[in-house]
Amino acid sequence: MDYFSADWHLNHANIIKYDGRPFKTVEQMNEVILHNVCSTLKRGDSLYFLGDFALARNMTQVESQMQILASTGAQLFFIKGNHDKKDTIKLYQKHGTYLGEQKKIAITDVTKPDGRQEIVLNHYRMDVWDKSHHGVWHLHGHSHHSLPERNNARCMDVGINGSWYNYNVLDYPTVGKHMATKNWQPIDHHGKNERNDR
């Protein structure tokens, strides 16, 4: 199974207040998030993490948390977030595959005409992205669900504090159901002319 997430902000006490997270302490938040995620991920799964894993003041603690995540046996793929500095990126490279600031991936999906779904991953939400007018999705984090939902764009905030995520990772079928509710409409010249080059 393929999963997506972002913005865990482990060890970041103030994020509880900023996001209105339902935790009394940062220790409780760390424990719940890691427990939820590690109870979900299985060996052979893939997790695409779109930035801001943890507050990196104590890298020994962050590495221990990364090791807990890696112990699931899932394949880990990381996109750089705005809080991810050199030491965190080194941990991304050590425990998974670091994809840089942006990456387009393809997920196997037999319900699609060509058997796959392309997705552009970035920490930040974009207005347009590669082949957005040809059905490519865009997943992001960073905004902690503070931006208005774009019902006319195939994009989605996968930050872990989403109201229906229950502080866990988001699976591909759930993302697909959400994307199916979108009524895509072009906002620039792409898609307005049916003869657009593919």
PyMOL commands that set and color helices and strands:
alter all, ss='L'
color gray80, all
select helices_A, chain A and resi 13-19+26-40+59-70+86-95+132-134+172-180
alter helices_A, ss='H'
color red, helices_A
select strands_A, chain A and resi 2-5+46-49+75-78+97-98+102-108+116-122+137-140+155-157+170-171
alter strands_A, ss='S'
color yellow, strands_A
deselect
rebuild
show_as cartoon
